[in-house]
């Protein structure tokens, strides 16, 4: 599988202390409409144009994008293995991880990754969107910004959420305790108990 790498420093005032790896597997969040109105993969190197408020987060962000984004209905255990390996291989380099994933199978992937990466001391936050980042009323911006905040927040020098979780529409859920319940509205995920 081939990947494209983008390095983004969100702070212009000082060098950021926190590094986050974003892994874009596919899904609506990373799509934009082209001139013909078709959805095409987004170039994360230009993310600051779409979400200028990222500058306030003061992060060093690296984005690994699958060159051929996967429709989440096609995600399989081989993709889980690849994703777990990517996080494992980059674990010592970053303070946290944000995985951008299609919503249809996000809960399955987050659950699988939570069992693959036991005893985490860093956050792995899954998120996505119901509308593309280019849509005027998209949920993508808020979901991505808050996921980055969760992945980078520390309390007394330790990550606030040292586990696999899903953040979606103002709700943070354990990765292995969540399921998708909605395909249209923004409140797409919940925990059974």
C-alpha positions in Angstrom: 0.0 0.0 0.0 1.3 3.5 -0.9 1.1 6.6 1.3 1.5 10.3 0.9 3.1 12.2 3.7 2.3 15.8 4.6 4.1 17.7 7.5 2.1 20.6 9.0 3.2 22.9 11.8 0.1 24.7 13.1 2.0 27.3 15.1 3.8 30.3 13.6 4.8 31.8 17.0 7.0 29.0 18.3 8.0 25.4 17.6 5.3 23.1 18.9 6.1 20.7 21.8 3.5 18.1 20.8 3.5 15.9 17.7 0.5 14.1 16.4 0.3 11.6 13.6 -2.9 11.6 11.5 -3.6 8.6 9.4 -6.1 9.1 6.7 -7.5 5.7 5.6 -10.5 7.1 3.6 -14.0 8.3 4.3 -16.0 11.4 3.9 -13.9 13.6 6.1 -11.0 13.6 3.7 -13.1 14.4 0.6 -13.8 17.6 -1.3 -15.9 18.4 -4.3 -14.0 19.0 -7.5 -15.0 21.5 -10.3 -17.5 18.9 -11.7 -19.1 18.3 -8.3 -17.6 14.8 -7.8 -16.0 13.9 -4.5 -12.3 13.4 -4.7 -9.6 12.8 -1.9 -8.4 15.9 -0.1 -4.8 17.1 -0.2 -4.0 17.4 3.5 -1.0 19.6 2.7 -3.7 22.4 2.3 -5.6 21.6 5.4 -4.9 25.1 6.9 -6.9 26.6 4.1 -9.9 24.6 5.1 -9.4 24.8 8.9 -7.5 28.0 9.7 -8.3 27.6 13.4 -5.8 24.7 13.6 -3.1 27.4 14.0 -4.3 27.9 17.6 -3.5 24.3 18.5 0.3 24.7 18.3 0.9 21.2 17.0 3.4 19.5 14.8 1.2 17.3 12.6 2.3 14.6 10.2 -0.4 13.2 7.9 -0.1 9.8 6.3 -2.7 9.4 3.6 -3.5 6.2 1.8 -2.9 7.0 -1.8 -6.0 5.0 -2.6 -8.5 5.8 0.2 -10.6 2.9 1.3 -14.4 3.0 1.4 -15.0 1.9 4.9 -17.5 -0.7 3.7 -14.5 -2.4 2.2 -12.2 -2.3 5.3 -11.1 -5.8 6.3 -8.8 -7.4 8.9 -5.8 -6.9 6.6 -6.4 -3.1 6.9 -6.7 -3.4 10.7 -3.3 -5.2 10.7 -1.8 -2.5 8.5 -3.2 0.3 10.7 -2.0 -1.3 13.9 1.5 -1.8 12.4 1.6 1.9 11.3 0.8 3.0 14.8 3.2 0.5 16.4 6.1 1.6 14.1 5.5 5.3 14.8 4.6 4.9 18.5 7.8 6.4 19.9 7.8 9.4 17.5 4.5 10.9 18.3 2.5 12.0 21.4 -0.8 10.9 20.0 -2.6 9.5 16.9 -5.7 10.5 15.1 -7.2 8.0 12.6 -9.5 9.4 10.0 -11.8 6.6 8.9 -15.1 6.1 7.1 -18.1 5.8 9.5 -19.6 2.5 8.3 -16.9 0.3 9.9 -15.1 2.8 12.2 -16.4 1.1 15.4 -15.2 -2.3 14.2 -11.7 -1.0 13.3 -11.4 1.0 16.6 -12.4 -2.2 18.5 -9.9 -4.3 16.7 -7.1 -1.8 17.1 -7.9 -1.5 20.9 -7.1 -5.2 21.2 -4.1 -5.1 19.0 -2.5 -2.2 20.9 -2.8 -3.3 24.5 -1.4 -1.3 27.4 -1.4 2.0 25.5 0.1 5.1 27.2 -0.9 7.4 24.3 -4.2 8.3 22.7 -5.4 6.8 19.4 -8.5 8.7 18.5 -10.7 7.7 15.6 -13.0 10.2 13.9 -14.7 10.9 10.6 -17.6 12.9 9.3 -21.0 12.7 7.8 -20.3 15.5 5.3 -17.0 16.3 3.4 -14.6 18.9 4.8 -15.5 21.2 1.9 -19.2 21.3 2.7 -20.3 24.6 4.3 -22.0 22.9 7.3 -19.7 19.9 7.6 -19.1 18.2 10.9 -15.6 17.4 9.7 -13.9 20.5 11.1 -15.2 20.1 14.7 -14.6 16.4 14.7 -11.0 16.8 13.5 -10.1 19.8 15.7 -11.5 18.1 18.9 -9.8 14.8 18.1 -6.5 16.6 17.8 -7.1 18.4 21.1 -7.9 15.1 22.8 -4.9 13.4 21.3 -2.6 16.2 22.4 -3.9 17.0 25.9 -1.9 16.0 28.9 -2.6 16.3 32.6 0.5 16.4 34.8 2.6 15.3 31.8 0.4 12.2 31.0 -2.1 11.9 28.2 -5.6 12.6 29.2 -7.0 9.7 27.1 -4.3 6.9 26.9 -6.5 4.5 24.9 -8.3 3.8 21.6 -11.4 6.0 21.4 -13.9 7.3 18.9 -14.7 11.0 18.9 -17.8 12.0 16.9 -20.3 14.9 17.3 -19.2 16.0 20.8 -19.1 12.5 22.2 -16.0 10.5 23.2 -16.5 6.8 23.4 -14.2 3.8 24.1 -13.2 2.2 20.8 -14.3 -1.2 21.9 -17.6 0.0 23.4 -19.1 1.9 20.5 -21.3 1.2 17.5 -22.7 3.2 14.6 -26.4 3.9 15.0 -27.1 6.7 12.5 -26.2 7.1 8.8 -27.5 10.6 8.2 -27.5 12.7 11.4 -24.3 13.9 13.0 -24.9 11.9 16.2 -23.8 8.7 14.5 -22.2 6.7 17.3 -23.1 5.6 20.8 -22.2 3.1 23.5 -24.7 0.4 24.2 -24.3 0.7 28.0 
